Amino acid sequence: MLSRVLSKIAYGGAVTSCGNAGGLDLETTVLPFILRGIRLIGIDSVALDQKKRQEIWSLLANEWKISGNVAVTMVKLEAVVEVAQELKAGQHLGRTIVEIS
């Protein structure tokens, strides 16, 4: 996914990336970075304070919302371990919503 996004970024643009749900591999060359001055910026979501997380989630849900079809999977709390194993194995894509009753 990240390599596909890089190909769409305009000259001088930047891509931020957080997490590794799509896998750890990045299949690209240095050309987007050299020829178009693209920047890749990693985000450490682990140490980010709760207030800033809420601000970002609000932006993502509203003015930064990405249109299009995104795979969404609903799972029960009991299935979280199985989904986590799929994520680690690179076999799970999209968003996962955990239903907590």
C-alpha positions, 0 to 999 in steps of 0.5 A: 500500500505504501509503495502505491501511495508514494507513486501518487504523491506530487512533487515535494509532497510527504507521506506519513506512515504509522503502524505495520498492519499492511506488512513490514516490506516496502517495495519501491525504489529511491526514485520518488524521493530523489526525482520528486523530492518526496518525504516519508515520515514515520509516526510513533503512535505508542508514545503519543499522548491521549489528547493528541490522539483524540485530535488526530482521530477527529481529523481522520474521521472528518476533514481528512477522511479518505473516500473510497472503499476500505475493507472493514471487518467486525470481530467479537472481543474473543477473536482479537488474538486470532486477528492479531496473529493474522496481522503479524503474518501479513494476512489481514488487511483493512480496518478491524472494529472490535465489538465490545458488548 
